[in-house]
């Protein structure tokens, strides 16, 4: 079964609202063996909406639309659906009763606009909305299934989980689609691909995608078939082969983020960590504490932005700053030693650099960063130079320090 997801709303096209609905729907459909072949967005213009829906009904087995089911004048999806399926809007008593109950609970009087929510396309199968008043609308015509869902993310997600997916499961496709991820850090996608090619690797029964981000490169494998056991075996074989070829860059094959991997290693080793940050402004501490249960391994983080803070809070020697500058290997070393000493942790992390856009010099340009790790065996400081804007430099610095900690823990 091939599917298309259509997101409706001017706010989506303008960029005012990020479309997270399509991603949620796609993931849910893939999980039950339905292949999403296309995603599109259309504004609140009747002619555009009707054309997009009609074309989709001709080309796909499943059409899922989200948005435009509210009570305002620009919410015209139901009217367009009626035109597409040659039907009309009629009062749906169950929806009306739900509306009355909601307004009574709020101590409010229903308006004519609110009553309009009870009008639904005649002949449609309606999916009960557990979090709102607008139900999901389903039509089955000529071997094609059409479903329209509210645009409010929480309501859409609830309807997908409790309504659409159970409805589609009753019409099993017989196909299994499975994914596996190989998470890597430290090598760009072009070089990863070249490494696999040089090793003679060719995808065997899978589709391969490289998904880059500042937190690493995700190698995503997709396999499909009718026998789930065989599909899993194909994925396992390919994951094993790829991981063998690029092993020094792989940090997880279990869909863990880099921060989650570091957290699990710290818990496993029963080790503790503290962090002193300058240019990243607390980003490393945030990443380390994003994982639930982080109090078991994380003690404290200090954002020592000014030189005075480095001296007073971390014990950095003012003579070191005067001689080498706040952005230097020497200061980073003392920051790492200082945070570990005052925190009493197994690992002390430190980061100082120039994130820009100003502050750089010929000797120390924007993007230069020093990353330090102190433990019982001593202190190591790594110098890196990153390109990009301020946010990119800070993000890449934070994740690079986490990866250095991962390797330090594993003694790689």
Residue pairs with C-beta under 8 A, 6 or more apart in sequence:
1 33
1 34
1 35
1 61
1 62
1 173
1 175
2 34
2 35
2 37
2 60
2 61
2 62
3 29
3 34
3 35
3 36
3 37
3 60
3 61
3 62
3 63
3 64
4 36
4 37
4 38
4 39
4 40
4 56
4 59
4 60
4 62
4 63
4 64
5 22
5 25
5 26
5 36
5 38
5 39
5 40
5 64
5 65
5 66
6 39
6 40
6 41
6 42
6 52
6 53
6 56
6 63
6 64
6 65
6 66
7 19
7 21
7 22
7 39
7 40
7 41
7 42
7 65
7 66
7 67
7 151
8 41
8 42
8 43
8 44
8 49
8 65
8 66
8 67
8 68
8 77
8 151
9 17
9 41
9 43
9 44
9 67
9 68
9 151
10 43
10 44
10 74
11 17
12 19
12 41
12 43
12 67
13 41
13 42
13 43
19 41
20 153
21 66
21 67
21 149
21 151
21 153
21 156
22 39
22 66
24 153
24 156
24 157
24 160
25 36
25 64
25 66
25 149
25 156
25 160
26 36
26 39
28 160
28 161
28 164
28 165
29 35
29 36
29 62
29 64
29 168
30 36
30 177
30 179
31 177
32 165
32 168
32 169
32 173
33 172
33 173
33 174
33 175
33 176
33 177
33 224
34 62
34 168
34 173
34 175
34 177
35 175
35 177
35 224
37 60
38 60
40 52
42 48
42 49
42 52
44 68
44 74
44 75
44 76
46 76
46 79
46 80
49 68
49 76
49 77
49 80
50 80
50 83
50 84
53 63
53 65
53 80
53 81
53 84
53 146
54 84
56 63
57 63
57 84
57 141
57 144
57 146
60 144
61 143
61 144
61 145
62 144
62 145
62 146
62 147
62 168
63 144
63 145
63 146
63 147
64 147
64 148
64 149
64 164
65 77
65 146
65 147
65 148
65 149
66 148
66 149
66 150
66 151
66 156
67 77
67 150
67 151
68 74
68 75
68 76
68 77
68 78
68 80
68 151
69 75
69 77
69 78
69 134
69 137
69 148
69 149
69 150
69 151
70 117
70 134
70 150
70 151
71 113
71 114
71 116
71 117
72 113
77 148
78 89
78 119
78 120
78 121
78 137
78 148
79 89
81 87
81 121
81 124
81 137
81 139
81 146
81 148
82 88
82 89
82 121
82 122
85 121
85 123
85 124
85 139
85 141
85 146
87 121
87 122
87 123
87 124
88 121
88 122
89 119
89 120
89 121
89 122
90 119
90 120
90 121
90 122
91 118
91 119
91 120
92 118
92 119
92 120
92 126
92 135
93 118
94 126
95 117
95 118
95 120
95 126
95 133
95 135
96 115
96 118
98 133
99 110
99 114
99 115
99 117
99 118
99 133
100 110
102 133
103 109
103 110
103 114
117 133
117 134
120 126
120 135
120 137
121 137
121 139
123 139
124 137
124 138
124 139
125 137
125 138
125 139
125 140
125 167
126 135
126 136
126 137
126 138
127 135
127 136
127 137
127 138
127 147
127 159
127 162
127 163
127 164
127 167
128 135
128 162
128 163
129 135
129 136
129 150
129 155
129 158
129 159
129 163
130 158
130 159
130 162
131 154
131 155
131 158
132 150
132 152
132 155
134 150
134 155
135 159
136 147
136 148
136 149
136 150
136 159
136 163
136 164
137 146
137 147
137 148
138 145
138 146
138 147
138 148
138 164
138 167
139 145
139 146
140 146
145 168
145 171
147 164
147 167
149 155
149 156
149 159
149 160
149 164
150 156
150 159
174 226
175 224
175 225
175 226
176 224
176 225
176 226
176 227
176 228
176 231
177 222
177 223
177 224
178 222
178 223
178 224
178 228
178 231
178 232
178 235
179 220
179 221
179 222
179 235
180 220
180 221
180 235
180 236
180 238
180 239
180 253
181 218
181 219
181 220
181 221
181 252
181 253
181 255
182 218
182 219
182 220
182 221
182 239
182 242
182 243
182 246
182 250
182 252
182 253
183 216
183 218
183 219
183 250
183 251
183 252
183 253
183 255
183 256
183 257
183 258
183 261
184 192
184 216
184 217
184 218
184 219
184 246
184 249
184 250
184 251
185 215
185 216
185 217
185 249
185 251
185 258
185 399
185 403
186 216
186 248
186 249
186 403
187 195
187 217
187 246
187 249
188 212
188 217
189 210
189 212
189 217
192 210
192 217
192 219
192 246
192 249
193 210
195 245
195 246
196 242
196 245
196 246
199 245
201 241
201 242
201 245
203 221
203 238
204 234
204 237
204 238
205 223
205 234
205 238
206 221
206 222
206 223
206 234
206 235
206 238
207 221
207 222
207 223
208 219
208 220
208 221
208 222
208 238
209 219
209 220
209 222
210 217
210 218
210 219
210 220
211 217
211 218
211 219
211 220
212 218
214 392
214 395
214 396
214 399
215 257
215 258
215 395
215 399
216 251
216 258
216 399
216 403
219 242
221 235
221 238
221 239
221 242
223 231
223 234
223 235
223 238
224 231
225 231
225 234
239 253
243 250
243 253
248 412
251 258
251 261
251 403
251 406
252 258
252 260
252 261
256 264
258 399
258 402
258 403
258 406
259 287
259 288
259 290
259 291
259 402
260 291
261 406
262 288
262 402
262 405
262 406
262 409
263 288
263 291
263 293
263 294
263 297
265 271
265 406
265 409
265 410
266 272
266 273
266 296
266 297
266 409
267 293
267 296
267 297
269 346
269 409
271 297
271 345
271 346
271 347
271 409
272 297
272 298
272 299
272 343
272 344
272 345
272 346
272 347
273 288
273 297
273 298
273 299
273 345
273 346
273 347
273 348
273 349
273 405
274 298
274 299
274 300
274 301
274 302
274 339
274 340
274 342
274 343
274 345
274 347
274 348
274 349
275 284
275 285
275 288
275 300
275 301
275 302
275 339
275 348
275 349
275 350
275 351
276 301
276 302
276 304
276 310
276 314
276 335
276 336
276 338
276 339
276 348
276 349
276 350
276 351
277 283
277 284
277 285
277 301
277 302
277 303
277 304
277 350
277 351
278 303
278 304
278 305
278 310
278 326
278 327
278 335
278 351
278 352
278 353
279 327
279 351
279 352
279 353
279 354
279 355
279 369
279 393
279 394
279 397
280 351
280 353
280 355
280 394
280 397
280 398
281 303
281 305
281 394
282 301
282 303
283 394
283 395
283 397
283 398
284 301
284 349
284 351
284 398
284 401
284 402
285 298
285 301
285 303
287 398
287 399
287 402
288 294
288 297
288 298
288 301
288 402
289 298
299 343
299 344
299 345
300 339
300 343
302 309
302 313
302 314
302 339
303 309
304 310
304 313
304 314
304 316
304 335
307 318
307 321
307 326
310 316
310 321
310 326
310 331
310 335
311 317
311 318
311 321
313 338
313 342
314 334
314 335
314 338
314 339
314 342
315 334
315 337
315 338
315 341
315 342
316 331
316 334
316 335
316 338
317 334
320 328
320 330
320 331
320 334
321 331
323 330
324 330
324 331
325 331
325 364
326 352
327 352
327 353
327 354
327 364
327 368
327 369
327 370
328 352
328 370
329 370
329 381
329 383
331 352
331 370
332 350
332 351
332 352
332 370
332 371
332 372
332 381
333 350
333 372
333 374
333 379
333 381
335 350
335 351
335 352
335 372
336 348
336 349
336 350
336 372
336 373
336 374
336 379
336 381
337 348
337 374
337 379
338 348
338 350
339 345
339 348
339 349
339 350
339 374
340 347
340 348
340 374
340 375
341 348
346 375
346 376
347 373
347 374
347 375
347 405
347 408
347 409
348 372
348 373
348 374
348 375
349 371
349 372
349 373
349 374
349 401
349 405
350 370
350 371
350 372
350 373
350 374
351 369
351 370
351 371
351 372
351 397
351 398
351 401
352 369
352 370
353 367
353 368
353 369
353 370
353 393
353 397
354 360
354 364
354 365
354 366
354 367
354 368
354 369
355 366
355 367
355 390
355 393
355 394
355 397
356 366
356 367
356 389
356 390
356 393
357 366
357 389
357 390
358 366
359 366
360 366
360 367
360 368
365 385
366 393
367 385
367 386
367 387
367 388
367 393
368 383
368 384
368 385
369 383
369 384
369 385
369 386
369 393
369 397
369 400
370 381
370 382
370 383
370 384
371 381
371 382
371 383
371 384
371 397
371 400
371 401
371 404
372 379
372 380
372 381
372 382
373 379
373 380
373 401
373 404
373 405
373 408
375 408
380 404
380 408
382 400
382 404
384 397
384 400
386 392
386 393
386 396
386 397
387 393
388 396
406 412
